[in-house]
Amino acid sequence: MEGKMKVAIMTDVRKIEMIERDIPKIAANEVLVKLEYVGICGSDLHFYEAGRIGDLKAEMPFVLGHEPGGTVVEVGEEVTHLKIGDRVALEPGRTCGECEFCQKGMYNLCPNVKFFAAPPVNGAFQEYIAHEAKLCFKLPDQIDTMEGALIEPLAVGFHAAIQGGAQIGQTAVVMGAGCIGLVTMLALKAMGLSRIYVVDIMQKRLDKALELGATGVINAKDIKDVPAEIRNITDGAGCDIVFETAGTQITTTQAIEMAKKGSNIVLVGYSASGHMDLPMSLALDKELTFKTVFRYRHIYPMAIEAVANKKINLKGIVTNVFEFDDIYQAMEASVEQKADIVKAVVKMIK
């Protein structure tokens, strides 16, 4: 396809400009997707606010966005499973397929991955994107492209639940009610868990967790001893599994304190510093198992099926929708109104 497209580029910390670039050319194994919705992720906000995440620094100009959904408008000559007009969710990481981790099926750990909006790879805040067809998952009729964009964070939630060995009958606690905390809760519900408690300090986020089906919520601003509250709820035993999505030392320490002996803790959230001082003697005494999460693998089909079968109300996590032309305001609002904006999505089409 010939022509120009609008692209939102970050030119500096907390600065975004709209420019024009050529519509990408596709390779034989790729499709061209007209993007319709792109979610704003916490990592986008880290880059926007600080220009970096840990040692990963964005070289300006840089394009953010890695949660895209859209419609196929051009198909490469080697592509047989997609056609023009198909609506798709895009898995944003191209892996090498040859390294040790790819060969083991653990492709999310590929050291050569090229992931949207992970420097130096540009992201999806642009009108069109060329992407490997095998990473574009066709959406069934009952799923729209906004939900298609949200499959990406939902995949993180499912991967966390699977990493933790979540099972029916367990009592789970999710620390943090941001987007990733909420999709983790939704994944747990879809997997059959019926006792899920969510902890946060922002009441609007906790209200959203209740709306989406949490068994109960705890506002850590009001309840000073959160582990004691969980022990009280569980008749003194502690919970069977904890998902830490906030990325703070306080919540990670609380996870250790509230976990039942012999249980699992899944670390999902990144800390600002990358370092924590934790009560490891207590963790040893309890013989806890720590699992960690880096993105996801082999999850998109499962996540799409769960949404299609109405096991997950994925649109329910969205609190704000912004027009593409208003992307600067979208990013600023997401930074400045964290207590009110749980999940923002950018609508790329008029």
Salt bridges, closest charged atoms under 4 A:
GLU2 OE2 - LYS25 NZ 2.67
ASP22 OD1 - LYS4 NZ 2.64
GLU30 OE2 - ARG94 NH2 2.63
GLU49 OE2 - LYS338 NZ 3.22
GLU67 OE1 - LYS343 NZ 2.66
ASP86 OD1 - LYS83 NZ 2.97
ASP86 OD1 - LYS138 NZ 3.65
GLU100 OE2 - LYS104 NZ 2.99
GLU132 OE2 - LYS134 NZ 3.49
ASP144 OD2 - LYS315 NZ 2.35
GLU152 OE1 - HIS66 NE2 3.72
GLU211 OE2 - LYS208 NZ 3.27
ASP240 OD1 - LYS260 NZ 2.76
ASP325 OD1 - LYS6 NZ 2.60
ASP325 OD2 - LYS350 NZ 2.81
GLU332 OE1 - ARG14 NH2 2.93
GLU336 OE2 - ARG14 NH2 2.55
